[in-house]
C-alpha cells in the first residue's frame, strides 16, 4: 500500500500544531495532495516533519474538523473529497455559460463576505498559510507566478472562512475571471497593487476585524478591476 509523499516543512516560532496543520492544508488546497491520497502513519509522518506525535495529532484533529481529511481507526488518514453539496454546486456552475460582467459581480458579492468570515473564523494554521503566500508575493515576480500566488491567496482565504460552499464559489469566480486577472498581473504596478491589497486584507483578518477586512477586499477588487480595464485599453488596437 503506497502513501502520499509529504515534503519538508518550514518552521517558525508559532504553535507547532498550527504549523503542521498549515503545511498540510496548503498541500491539500494547492492540489499537491489530492482527494483519496493516503497519508503516512502518524509515527512516520511526525518523524518526517520533525515534530512530536502530540503536535501532529493536534494538527490532524484540526484538519479533520475542517473536513480536509478523513481519519479511520486502524486504516489511517486520507485526504477528503469536497463535500457532496459543494461538488453538486461545482458541477452545476461549471456548466453555465457565464459572462465576465456577471462573474465579476458575483465575485464582488462573495469575496468581501469571505474576508469578513475569515476575520472571525480563521485558525492559526490559516493565518500561517496566508502569511507564507504573502512572503512569497513580490512585484518583481513574473506575471504567471504572481497570478498563481494571487489565486492561492484568495483560495486560502476562502478556506479560512470555514465554509466549503464559499470555497467552491471562490474557485468558480477565479476560473470565470481569469482573463481579467491576468491583465492585472502583466505590469509591475499591477502586481504591486495586488500584493498591497492582499496585505491590507491579511492585516484586518489577523486583527480579527470583519468590517475592515471586508472593506479591504472591496477596495482590492476595485483597484484590480481598474488596473485590468486600463491595461486592456492600452493593449486594444487603435
ABEGO torsion letter per residue (X at the ends): XBBBBBBBBBBBBBBAAAAAAAAAAAAAAAGABBBGBBBBBAAAAAAAAGBBAAAAAAAAAAAAAAGABBBBBGAEBBBBBBBAAAAAAAAAAAABBBBAAAAAAAAAAAAAAAAAAAAAABBAAAAAAAAAAAAABBAABBAAAAAAAAAAAAAAAAAAAGBAAAAAAAAAAAAAAAAAAAAAAABAAAAAAAAAAAAAAAAAAAAGBAAAAAAAAAAAAAAAAAAAAAAAAAABBX
